[in-house]
């Protein structure tokens, strides 16, 4: 039973199943997206209302793997530097959506 039609960048869906279809679509897209060094948010919007939201978790580099034991302040310094770098990266980041995601939908 098909109760919606898929379009290139949109769908026509009955109003009583909008949430279910949008949640399925958003989770499928989130699974196919490659992970980056920053968080990627995917939303499904109908009108001005967000119906579903999913996040692609960021990759984490282990900056403290070379440190073992000893002074904790060095580890804290490295983690703080990594946090600042991720903020800068997030401000200038461009999310590239692979062609496979568009082909599926």
PyMOL commands that set and color helices and strands:
alter all, ss='L'
color gray80, all
select helices_A, chain A and resi 15-32+72-92+99-104
alter helices_A, ss='H'
color red, helices_A
select strands_A, chain A and resi 4-6+11-13+40-46+49-56
alter strands_A, ss='S'
color yellow, strands_A
deselect
rebuild
show_as cartoon
